[in-house]
Amino acid sequence: MTARYVLTSTCIQNGTMTLTRSLRERLLGRERARFVDEDGEAYEVEVDWKGGVVRGLLHYYQKRRLSVNETILLTFRGEEVELKAAPRSFAKGTASQGEAREVGRAEPKETGKEEPRQEKRRVRVTPYPKEVLFPHEPKALEPPGITEDLRRLGFFLDLGPSGTRDVGLPWVYKAALGRRQVVLAVLRLGEGEPALLKPYRQQGAYGVVLAPESQKEAVPVGVGYLSPEAVNRLVRLKARFPLSPLDLEDLLRAGRVDLEAVEALEDRLVAELSERGAFAALLLLLAKKRLGEVFLLSDLEAEALEEGLIPEVVRQGVELLAQPPFLVLKRLAPGEFLLRQEVEEALADLQAFAQGLKERLSRVRGSA
């Protein structure tokens, strides 16, 4: 099986690769993996499930001189993942990077005796850098650093129909929500005039200027504002609460998405969920585990501490989830549990159970 992976600026800078669906399926349950490139060089990479990335490919990206929006072909062979950079397109007559072609001498003319045949050899042709071949072509801008965080919140960078973004501003992110979508147009502070956002706002998109919290006063009054610190805080908040693109849309309507606005959202979520918040956070934590996984209560308590859950809350929640009507967990031994049902499936079953019970109550009351 071969999958295509398109590089982002975050990948290039950090030497990472997002755990796409195909990577998740092939690397399931593994903390380390072996990647092999075109030259046979191997890379022992870390599979960071919590961060949602594979780490340890910086040397490969630098070696191949890869840049944003270039494609890597991933071929899965047993326990290994083969890396192959897709060829770049250059001017006519210029070889693609990594292209191999055969070079040999012309066949000798027939004579009375057999001439020794010259063996062909394979020569790897490395092209000139794109900047040398096309010195007048405008240099593509790097996407904003918040691209990866926005992806975790459900927003994806719009690359256009061709799958490669043309030079131009602003940066456009889209979150698909069934019949509608939330569109966010972003300009970095000093990258372009705020007037560039106006056509997008007229079409129903949210236009913002991206700037650090320390420079937010430089954003003109009346122009939408977004800080990278606020977006990162929303990503961390999502680990505790079921956030969706609609929550970010609520903040965008107010015009300024900064740390203060996100903290106010967090306060509202805590007030709405109150005692249910800890239980919801525990369910989100268990949702990261694989069906059939066996774990120790002590390990789960340690993981939960990072999410702000105290051990007592975890122990009470685990006991509850091992009993009807949940039956999400099965006790194997004191302090040892098995995930017998995925959290999403368990919640769906619980919803069906509650709906059936509600209908029965209505019939009982109607006959009384």
N, C-alpha and C positions, 0 to 999 in steps of 0.2 A: 504494500500500500504506500502511495506517495501523496503527501499533502504539501500545499503551498503556504508559505509564511511570509508576510510583508513586514519589513522592519520599520520601527518607529525611532524617534530620536532617543527615547528612554532606553530602548534596546541597545542602541549604539553606545550611549554614554555609560551604561551600567553593565554591559556585557550580559544582558538577560534576554529571555524569550518568554513571552506570556504563555501560560498553560492553556492552550486552545483545547477544543473538544477532542481532537485526535490525539494530542499529547497526553491529556488526562486519561484517556482510555488506554493508551499504551504504557503509561508510567504508573498506573494505579497501584498504590501500596508501596511505592519505592521512594527512598529518600536520596538515593544516588543513581545516576544513570551514565551510560557511556555513549558519547557522540563521536563519530568518525568523519573526517572531512575528505575532500577529493584526493588529497595527497596521502591518505592513510594515517594522518596524525589523529591521535585519540584525545578526547577531552573528558575527564571525569567531572561531571557537573552535579550540582546540588539541586534537588527538586524541593522547592519551597512552597508547600501547599498552602500555608497561611498567607504568604505574600502573593500567591497565584502566579509564580514565575519559575523559570529554570535559570540558575546562576552559573557563571563560569565560562562564557563564550566570548569574552572581550578579546582574547588573543586571536580567535578565529576571525572576528569582524575586522580587526586591525590588519591581520595578515592578508585578507582578501580585499582590503580597502573598500569595505561596504559602506553605503550611505542610506539615508532615510528613503523609504518607499521602494527599496530594492527587494527582490524576492529570493527566498531560499527554499529549495525543494528538500523536503524531509521524507526519507524512505525508511520504513520500519522493517528491519530484518532481525527477527528473534529478539534478543536482549539489547541490540544496538540500534542507534538511530543514525543514519547516514545523512551528512550535510552536503549540499551542492548548491553553490550560488548560481542563480539563473543568469544566462548571458545578458549583458547590456546591449542596447542597440546603438550602433555608431554610424558614421557616414559611410556611404557606399565604398567598398574596397578596403575598409578597415575591419580587422578581425575582431570578434567579440571576445571579452575576457574569458580566459580559460578554454578558448576554442582550440581543438587539436586538429591538425591537418597533416597529410602524408607528403613527404618531400623525397624525391628519388631521382636518379639519373635516367636519361632516355634509354630505351632498350637498344642494344647494339644491333647493327645490321647483320644479316645472316652471312656467315663465312663457312669455310669448310670444316671448322671445328667448333665445338660448343664453348662459348665464353662463360666464365663464372658470373652468376646472376648477382647483381647488387641488391643487398637487403635494404628495404625501406625503413626509415626511422621516423618516429613521431616527434614532432617539434611543438612545444607549447608556445603560443604566440600571445604576448602580453600587450594590450593596446596602450596608446598614449592616454594620459588622463583627459577627462572630458573638457576640463578647463583649457587644455592646450589645443584640442581639436576645434573647440567652439569658443574662442576667446571673447566674443561679443554677446554670447547668450547670457541673459540675466541669471544670477545665482539664486537657486531656490531657497526660501526661508525655512528655518527649522520650526517645526510645530511647537507650540507652547509647552512648557514642562508639566502643565496640569493635565495633559492629554491622557496619561495613564490613570490618574485619579478620577477624571471624568468618565473614563471607560468603566471603572468599578461602580460608578453611580448610575450607569446605564446609558451614557452618552458616547457616541462614536464619531470620530472625525470623518466628515464627508469628503471623500476623495473624488467624487464625480463619477459619471458613467464609465469612464475608461479605467478607473481604479488607480489613477495617478493624478495627483493634484497639480494644477497649473499654478504658475507664480501669480499671486494676487492676494488681496486682503479684503475682508477679514477672514479669520479661521471660522469654519462653520461646523458645529457639532449637532447631531440629531439623536433623539431618543424616541424609538417607535413605541406607541402605546395603543395598539390595536388600530382603531379607525382614525386616530389622530396621532400627531407627533409633537414633541417639544423641540424647537429649534433655537440654538444659542449661537450668536455671532460674536466673536471675540477679537479684540485688538489689544496688543500689548502697549503699555504706556510708551509713547514716543515712536511707535511703529507706524502710525498713520493717523490721519485726521479723524476725529470722532464722527464727522459728517459721512464717512464711509458706512457707518452703521445704519443711517437713516433708511435706505431702501429696504433693508432687512426688517426693521421695525414696522415699516408700512405693510409688509407681507405677513405680519403676525409673529415674527421672531423676536427674541430678547437680545438686545445689543448691549454689550458691556465693554468697558476698558479694564484690562487685567493689570494690576499693580500690587506690589507688596503693601502690607498694612502700614509700613513706615512712610509710604509715598501716596497714600490714598487721598490726601488733601490736594494733591496735584491734579486729580481728576476733576474736570469742570463740573460745576453744579448743574443738575438736570440730565447728566449722562450716567447711564448705568455703570455700576462699579462691581468688580469681582476680585477677591484677593486669593492667591494660592494657598495661604494659610487657612482660609475659611473652607476651601474645597478639601484640603487634607483633613481638616477637623471633621467634615461630613463623612469622609471615608472611614475614619476611626469610629464615628458615631454609628455608622451602619453595622459595625460588629456587635453592637448592643441592641439596636432597634431596627425594625424592618423598614428602612427608608426606601423610597422610590424616586424616579425623576420628578414626580409631582411635588415632592417636598422641596426640591431645589427650585421648581417653578414658583412655588409660593413665595420663596425668598426673592426670586428675580422680579416678581411683581412689585415688591416693595422698593426696588431700584438699587439698593446697596447690599451686597452679600459680603459681609465682613465677619470677623470673629464674634463681634457683639450680636449680630443677627443669628449666627449659628448657636451661640450659647442660649439665646432666647428660645430657639426651636428646641434645644435639648431640655430646657426647663418645662416646656409645654408637653413634650413627650413623656417626661417623668411624671408630670401631674396626671396625664391621661391614663398612663398604664399603672401608676402607683405600684401596688403589690404584685400586679401581673408582670411588671417589667423584669424582675429577676427571673421569673419562670420562663418568660419569652427569651431572655438572654441565654438561659440554659438550653432551651430548644435549638436556638441558633448555633450554639456550640456543638450540640450533638448532631446537627444537620451536616457538619463538616466531616463526620466519620462515615466510613463505608459500611454498607449492609453486611452483617455477619462479623463485624470487627469485635474483638474481645479487648476490654480495657479494664484497668484498675481504677477504683474510686479515687485513690490517692493521686493518680496521674491527672484525672479529670479535675480534681480540686485545684491542682497546681495550674492547669490551663485556665480555669475559671478565675483564678486570682488576677491574671493579666487583664481580664475583662471587668474587674471590679466586683466579682461575686465572692462572698465569704463562704468557707467550707460548709457551714451549717445549712445554708440555703441550698448548696449543691446536694448534700446528703438527703435533705427533705425532698428535693425535686426528683432525685433518682429513685427513692422509695416509691413516690407517687407514680412515676412513669413505668414502674415494674408491675403495677397493679391495674385491674380493670378500672375504667374502660379504655385506658391507654394501651397497656401491654407493648410499649415500645422497647423495653429492656427485659432481659431475662437474667436472673441471678444464677451464676454458675458456682460460686463459692463466696464465703464472706469477703466482701470488698472487691469482687470480680464480677463483671457484667458483660453480656452479649447484646449488641444492637440487633434485635430481631426484626425490626421494621423501620424503614426510612421515615424520617420525621414528616415529610410532605405527605406520604401515603397515610401515616397514622392520623394526621390532622384531617385528611379527607374522610377517613373512616369515622372519625369522631363527629365530623359535621353531619354525615349521613345518619349516624346514630341519634344525634340530637334532633335532626329534622324528623326522623321517624317517631321519636318519643313525643315531640311537640304535636304531631298530627294525632297520635293516640290520645294525648291529653285533651285535645280539642273535641274528639269524638266522645270521650268519657263525660266531659262537662256538658256537651250537647244533649246527652241522653239522661242527664240527671234532672 
